[in-house]
Amino acid sequence: MTIGSPTEFDAVPTGGSAEVPVNDFIAAAEGTQVYARSPLTSAGLEFGFVGGRWGGFAVTADSFTLLGSSVYYMVVDKSDGSASVDTADTDWLDTANFAHVYKITTGASSVTALEDHRTGPYGVYGAATTAAVGDVAGPGSAVANDFVQFNGTTGKIIKDGGLALDTDTALAANSDAKVPSQKAVKAYADVIGGALVTHSTDTANPHAVTKTQVGLSAVPNIDATKRTLPVSFPDGLPDAGYVYFDFICTYDLVFPASLSGTAISADVAATSTYDLVLQDDGVDVATMRFAPAGSTAAVVGTPAGFTIAAGSRVRVIGTTPQDATLSNVFGGFHCTQG
């Protein structure tokens, strides 16, 4: 062997017992043959490997029975030197804890391709026997901008998380593979919140809810704008010039033509003509009249519709003198709120 050239062996002498130095050379290279494919125990789908010593561990030669038409990853556990094969690449990617040996491809009945990964930083001839604290291994490729996730519980294997950042404020992707940014979520929530505020302040029954839907089907529909100005004197004969009501209206009162809907009666009929006069700030605007012997008042004339404006003083006054018999008057002037 030439000094300084460790890759060269001495020439094998010719003649004599040439096998002796050959075997010696093979023995000298035993350390580089551990886990190598053994032609003596490999045939068909049986894959044998050479034993020896590696990383301080005694390695027993062994073989694996493979399945056809598959891809296998052969690795060595750095913690104990044991070899294994698997069609999953989990241990193959965990280069912090496992060293690469071969990638084996099988056909229907035999090994059809063999990739030798024993050399290099992740191979059994280039890997440290124990995992360095903090060493992390990742996949051979990943999708750009995807988040990284741990693969398993060792804390040393990472993988493409399959999740990407989404800054779309409409969140239009509607995808489990997107993670929206805080700004996108806030913008989306602001839109929803604004719609909720608009909806909550909408008093126009935006859902078109009916009274039947809320259990009020038996309740009659009443126009809240309709008003009746009550005329009542239940205690006998009204005094002369009796004021049936007197108030300042807080909204416009709209009276229909001919005082339609107005009804005033008495339990005891009048002896003479008796009027009830509706006044707007002291001005007579309509009259209901009990005829002699009448117990129901009728509108005088055919007045057009009119409005008493908000803020006006509204009064209904009985005539003078007092009627001799008219008593227990009831009813009211019909109008609507303007």
C-alpha positions as CSV (number, residue, x, y, z in Angstrom):
1,M,0.0,0.0,0.0
2,T,1.4,3.4,-0.9
3,I,1.7,5.7,2.1
4,G,-0.7,8.6,2.0
5,S,-3.1,6.7,-0.4
6,P,-5.6,5.0,1.9
7,T,-7.9,4.2,-0.9
8,E,-5.4,1.8,-2.6
9,F,-4.7,-1.8,-1.5
10,D,-1.4,-3.6,-2.1
11,A,-1.3,-5.6,-5.2
12,V,-2.5,-9.2,-4.8
13,P,0.4,-11.5,-5.6
14,T,0.1,-13.9,-8.4
15,G,0.3,-17.6,-7.9
16,G,0.5,-19.4,-4.6
17,S,-2.3,-18.7,-2.2
18,A,-3.8,-15.5,-3.6
19,E,-7.0,-15.9,-1.7
20,V,-5.2,-15.2,1.6
21,P,-4.5,-11.5,0.9
22,V,-7.8,-11.1,-0.9
23,N,-9.6,-12.3,2.2
24,D,-7.4,-10.1,4.3
25,F,-8.4,-7.1,2.2
26,I,-12.0,-8.0,2.5
27,A,-11.7,-8.3,6.3
28,A,-10.0,-4.9,6.3
29,A,-13.1,-3.4,4.6
30,E,-15.7,-5.1,6.9
31,G,-16.6,-1.9,8.6
32,T,-17.8,-0.5,5.3
33,Q,-19.8,-3.5,4.4
34,V,-22.2,-3.5,7.4
35,Y,-25.9,-3.3,6.2
36,A,-24.7,-3.8,2.6
37,R,-26.9,-6.1,0.4
38,S,-25.8,-9.6,0.8
39,P,-25.9,-11.6,-2.5
40,L,-25.8,-14.8,-0.4
41,T,-29.1,-14.1,1.3
42,S,-30.9,-12.0,-1.4
43,A,-33.1,-13.6,-4.0
44,G,-36.5,-12.7,-5.5
45,L,-38.3,-10.7,-2.8
46,E,-35.9,-11.7,-0.1
47,F,-33.5,-8.9,0.7
48,G,-30.5,-9.9,2.9
49,F,-27.9,-7.6,4.4
50,V,-24.4,-8.1,5.9
51,G,-23.7,-8.0,9.6
52,G,-20.8,-6.6,11.5
53,R,-20.2,-3.7,13.8
54,W,-21.5,-0.2,13.4
55,G,-21.4,2.7,15.8
56,G,-20.3,0.4,18.7
57,F,-23.3,-2.0,18.1
58,A,-23.0,-5.6,17.0
59,V,-25.1,-6.1,13.9
60,T,-26.4,-9.5,13.1
61,A,-26.8,-10.3,9.4
62,D,-30.5,-10.7,8.5
63,S,-32.9,-10.4,5.7
64,F,-36.4,-8.9,5.0
65,T,-39.2,-10.5,3.1
66,L,-40.6,-7.8,0.8
67,L,-43.9,-7.4,-1.0
68,G,-44.1,-7.1,-4.7
69,S,-44.7,-3.9,-6.6
70,S,-43.7,-1.7,-3.7
71,V,-41.2,0.9,-2.6
72,Y,-39.3,0.3,0.6
73,Y,-37.1,2.5,2.8
74,M,-34.3,0.7,4.7
75,V,-33.0,2.6,7.7
76,V,-30.9,2.0,10.8
77,D,-32.0,3.2,14.3
78,K,-29.1,5.3,15.6
79,S,-30.0,4.4,19.2
80,D,-29.3,0.6,18.8
81,G,-28.1,-0.1,15.3
82,S,-31.1,-2.1,14.3
83,A,-32.2,-2.2,10.7
84,S,-35.7,-2.0,9.4
85,V,-37.7,-1.5,6.2
86,D,-41.0,0.2,5.7
87,T,-43.1,1.4,2.7
88,A,-43.8,4.6,4.7
89,D,-41.1,7.2,4.7
90,T,-41.6,8.4,8.3
91,D,-38.4,7.0,9.7
92,W,-36.5,7.8,6.4
93,L,-37.4,11.5,6.9
94,D,-36.4,11.4,10.6
95,T,-32.8,11.8,9.9
96,A,-32.2,12.9,13.5
97,N,-32.9,9.4,14.7
98,F,-32.4,7.1,11.7
99,A,-29.7,6.6,9.1
100,H,-30.4,5.9,5.5
101,V,-29.3,2.6,3.8
102,Y,-31.3,1.7,0.7
103,K,-34.4,2.8,-1.2
104,I,-35.7,-0.5,-2.6
105,T,-38.2,-0.9,-5.5
106,T,-39.8,-4.3,-6.1
107,G,-41.6,-5.7,-9.1
108,A,-44.0,-8.6,-9.0
109,S,-41.4,-11.1,-7.9
110,S,-38.0,-9.5,-7.5
111,V,-36.1,-6.3,-6.6
112,T,-36.1,-4.1,-9.7
113,A,-34.2,-1.1,-8.5
114,L,-31.8,-0.3,-5.6
115,E,-30.8,3.2,-4.6
116,D,-27.7,3.2,-2.3
117,H,-27.9,5.9,0.3
118,R,-25.3,4.6,2.7
119,T,-22.9,7.5,2.1
120,G,-23.6,11.2,2.6
121,P,-24.7,13.1,5.6
122,Y,-27.8,11.0,6.2
123,G,-26.3,7.6,5.3
124,V,-25.0,4.9,7.7
125,Y,-21.4,5.8,6.7
126,G,-21.9,9.5,7.2
127,A,-24.4,9.8,10.1
128,A,-23.7,10.2,13.7
129,T,-24.9,7.2,15.8
130,T,-26.9,9.5,18.2
131,A,-29.2,12.3,17.3
132,A,-28.0,15.8,18.1
133,V,-30.3,17.8,20.3
134,G,-32.3,20.2,18.2
135,D,-31.6,18.5,14.9
136,V,-34.8,18.6,12.7
137,A,-35.5,16.8,9.5
138,G,-37.9,17.8,6.8
139,P,-39.5,16.5,3.6
140,G,-37.8,16.6,0.2
141,S,-40.2,19.2,-1.0
142,A,-43.1,21.4,0.1
143,V,-45.7,23.9,-1.2
144,A,-44.4,27.5,-1.2
145,N,-45.8,29.6,1.7
146,D,-47.4,26.7,3.5
147,F,-47.0,26.5,7.3
148,V,-44.7,24.0,8.8
149,Q,-46.0,21.3,11.2
150,F,-44.4,18.7,13.4
151,N,-44.7,15.2,12.1
152,G,-45.1,12.9,15.1
153,T,-44.2,13.6,18.7
154,T,-40.4,13.6,18.6
155,G,-40.1,17.3,17.9
156,K,-37.4,16.5,15.3
157,I,-39.5,15.8,12.1
158,I,-41.4,18.5,10.3
159,K,-43.7,18.3,7.3
160,D,-45.6,20.6,5.0
161,G,-48.6,21.5,7.1
162,G,-51.0,21.8,4.1
163,L,-52.1,25.2,5.4
164,A,-51.5,28.6,3.8
165,L,-51.9,32.2,4.9
166,D,-55.1,33.8,3.6
167,T,-55.4,37.6,3.6
168,D,-58.7,37.8,1.6
169,T,-61.1,39.9,3.7
170,A,-64.0,38.2,2.1
171,L,-62.8,34.7,3.1
172,A,-64.0,33.6,-0.3
173,A,-61.9,30.4,-0.4
174,N,-64.1,28.7,2.3
175,S,-61.3,26.2,2.7
176,D,-59.9,24.1,5.5
177,A,-56.4,24.6,3.8
178,K,-56.4,28.3,4.5
179,V,-55.6,30.2,7.7
180,P,-56.9,33.8,7.6
181,S,-54.8,36.6,9.0
182,Q,-56.0,38.7,11.9
183,K,-56.6,41.6,9.6
184,A,-58.7,39.5,7.2
185,V,-60.8,38.1,10.1
186,K,-61.4,41.6,11.5
187,A,-62.4,43.0,8.2
188,Y,-64.8,40.1,7.6
189,A,-66.3,40.4,11.1
190,D,-66.7,44.2,10.7
191,V,-68.8,43.6,7.6
192,I,-71.0,41.0,9.4
193,G,-71.2,43.3,12.4
194,G,-72.3,46.2,10.3
195,A,-75.0,44.1,8.7
196,L,-76.2,42.9,12.1
197,V,-76.4,46.5,13.4
198,T,-78.4,47.5,10.3
199,H,-80.7,44.5,10.7
200,S,-81.2,45.1,14.4
201,T,-82.3,48.7,13.8
202,D,-84.6,47.8,11.0
203,T,-88.2,48.3,12.3
204,A,-89.8,47.4,9.0
205,N,-90.3,43.7,9.8
206,P,-87.4,42.5,7.6
207,H,-88.3,38.9,8.1
208,A,-92.0,39.5,7.3
209,V,-93.1,37.9,10.5
210,T,-96.9,37.4,10.8
211,K,-99.0,37.4,13.9
212,T,-99.8,33.8,13.3
213,Q,-96.1,32.9,13.5
214,V,-95.8,34.5,17.0
215,G,-99.1,33.1,18.3
216,L,-101.3,36.1,17.9
217,S,-103.6,34.7,15.2
218,A,-106.7,35.2,17.4
219,V,-105.9,38.9,18.1
220,P,-107.8,41.3,15.7
221,N,-105.8,43.7,13.5
222,I,-106.4,47.2,14.8
223,D,-105.2,50.3,13.1
224,A,-103.2,52.1,15.7
225,T,-103.7,55.4,13.9
226,K,-107.5,55.3,14.4
227,R,-108.8,57.4,17.3
228,T,-112.2,57.9,19.0
229,L,-112.8,61.0,21.0
230,P,-115.1,59.7,23.7
231,V,-118.4,61.4,24.6
232,S,-119.7,60.2,27.8
233,F,-122.0,61.3,30.6
234,P,-123.3,58.1,32.4
235,D,-124.7,59.7,35.4
236,G,-128.1,61.1,34.3
237,L,-128.9,64.5,32.7
238,P,-125.9,66.5,31.4
239,D,-125.7,70.0,32.7
240,A,-126.5,72.9,30.4
241,G,-123.4,73.6,28.3
242,Y,-121.7,70.5,29.6
243,V,-118.1,70.0,28.3
244,Y,-117.8,66.4,27.4
245,F,-114.0,66.7,26.8
246,D,-111.4,69.4,26.6
247,F,-107.7,68.8,25.7
248,I,-104.7,70.0,23.7
249,C,-104.1,67.4,20.9
250,T,-100.4,66.3,20.5
251,Y,-100.8,65.2,16.9
252,D,-103.0,66.1,13.9
253,L,-106.6,64.7,14.1
254,V,-108.0,63.9,10.7
255,F,-111.8,63.7,10.5
256,P,-113.5,62.0,7.5
257,A,-116.3,63.6,5.5
258,S,-119.7,63.6,7.1
259,L,-118.0,62.4,10.3
260,S,-118.1,58.9,9.0
261,G,-117.7,56.4,11.8
262,T,-118.9,58.8,14.5
263,A,-121.6,57.3,16.8
264,I,-123.2,59.0,19.8
265,S,-126.3,57.7,21.7
266,A,-128.2,58.0,25.0
267,D,-130.0,55.6,27.2
268,V,-132.9,58.0,27.6
269,A,-134.1,59.9,24.5
270,A,-134.1,63.7,24.4
271,T,-137.3,65.7,24.8
272,S,-136.1,68.6,22.6
273,T,-133.3,69.1,20.0
274,Y,-129.9,68.7,21.7
275,D,-126.6,69.3,20.0
276,L,-123.0,68.2,20.8
277,V,-120.6,70.7,19.1
278,L,-117.0,69.8,18.2
279,Q,-114.7,72.9,18.5
280,D,-111.2,73.6,17.2
281,D,-109.6,76.3,19.3
282,G,-113.1,77.7,20.1
283,V,-114.4,77.4,16.5
284,D,-117.4,75.1,15.8
285,V,-116.3,72.5,13.2
286,A,-118.9,69.8,13.4
287,T,-122.2,69.1,15.2
288,M,-124.0,65.9,16.2
289,R,-127.7,66.4,17.0
290,F,-130.3,64.4,19.0
291,A,-133.7,65.1,17.5
292,P,-136.8,65.4,19.8
293,A,-137.6,61.9,21.2
294,G,-134.3,60.7,19.6
295,S,-131.8,58.5,21.4
296,T,-129.2,58.5,18.6
297,A,-127.4,61.7,17.4
298,A,-126.9,62.4,13.7
299,V,-124.4,64.6,12.0
300,V,-125.7,68.0,11.0
301,G,-125.3,68.7,7.3
302,T,-122.6,67.0,5.2
303,P,-119.4,68.5,6.3
304,A,-116.2,67.9,4.3
305,G,-113.3,66.1,5.9
306,F,-111.1,68.3,8.0
307,T,-108.0,68.3,10.2
308,I,-107.5,69.7,13.7
309,A,-103.8,70.5,13.9
310,A,-101.5,69.3,16.7
311,G,-101.4,71.9,19.5
312,S,-105.0,72.9,19.0
313,R,-107.5,72.9,21.9
314,V,-110.2,70.4,21.2
315,R,-113.6,70.5,23.0
316,V,-117.1,68.9,22.7
317,I,-119.8,71.0,24.3
318,G,-123.5,70.3,24.9
319,T,-126.1,72.9,24.2
320,T,-127.9,75.2,26.6
321,P,-130.5,74.8,28.1
322,Q,-130.3,71.4,29.7
323,D,-132.6,68.9,28.0
324,A,-135.4,67.7,30.3
325,T,-134.9,63.9,29.6
326,L,-131.7,63.2,27.7
327,S,-129.5,61.2,29.9
328,N,-126.6,58.7,30.1
329,V,-124.9,59.9,26.9
330,F,-122.2,57.7,25.4
331,G,-120.2,57.3,22.1
332,G,-117.5,59.3,20.4
333,F,-116.2,61.2,17.4
334,H,-114.2,59.1,15.0
335,C,-110.9,60.3,13.5
336,T,-107.4,59.1,12.6
337,Q,-104.0,60.2,13.7
338,G,-102.4,62.4,11.1
